[in-house]
Amino acid sequence: MTGKNRSLVLRRIVRSDGHRRADDYNVIHEDQTVGRIYRKTSTTKESWVWTRTGECVPTGGHPDGLGEAIAAFRAAWEAQG
C-alpha cells in the first residue's frame, strides 16, 4: 500500500500471547497504527472489515475481499488530505 507521500504498510497483529491470526492486520504509516483490516470469521461468506483511526473521525467499511478492503482504506486515507 504505497502512494504519493503517504506509504501504508499492512502488519499482521501479534497478540500479547504471541498468537497471530492470518487475516488480521494493523495499517501502519510512519511507525504509527492508523487503522486495521481483518477478515470476519462469523459469517459463511468471506467478509472483511476496515477501520481508520487517528486524528480524524474513525471511518470503516465491510467489503467482500482483502483487495477491496485495502482499496477502500486507501481511498479514505487519501481523501483525508
N, C-alpha and C positions, 0 to 999 in steps of 0.2 A: 504494500500500500504506500506508494510514493507519489509525489506530485509537487510541482512548484516549490515553495519553501516550506511545505508542511508534510514532512515524511511521517508516515504512520506505520507502526510495526505491530503484528499480532504476536503475543507471547502467551504460551499456554500457562494457565493458572496452576500453581502448585500450592496445595493446601498445607496447613501447618504440620500435618502428619506425613507430608511428603507425597501424598496421593495426587495424581494428575488425571483429570478427565480429558479424554482425547478431543472433545468438541467444546472446550470452554477456554476462551481467550480474553486476556486484557488487551486493550488497544493502547499502545504506548506512543507518546510524542515527546521528544526531548527528555527522556527518562521519567516522564510523568504519566500516570494512568489517566487517560482521557475518556475511556469507555470500556465496554465489554460486549463481546459477541459469543453466544453459546447456543447449542442445539437443545431444544426441548425434548425431553425423553418421555413425557407423559401423554404423548399423542401417537396414534398409529401412522400418521402422515409426517414426513420429515418437515420440521418447522424450526426456524432459527429466531433468536431474539437479539436485537442490538440496542444498546443504550449509550448515550453520550452524556458525560458528566463534566463538571468543572465550573468555570466562571459563568457559563451560560446556563439557561434553564435546561434541565435534563430533557432529552428527546429520545425517541426509540421507535421500533417497529417490529413486525413479525413476518419477515419474508420466508419463502419456502426453502431456500438453499443458502449455503455459506457465501457463494459468489454474490448473490443478491443482497445478503446482509452487508458484505464488505462494500458493495456499490452504494447502498443506501447510507451507510455510515459515512463514506467518503463525501457524498453529496451534501449531507448535513454539516459535515466538518468544513467543507469548502464554502458553504453558504454563510458560515459564521464570520468569514472575512479574514 
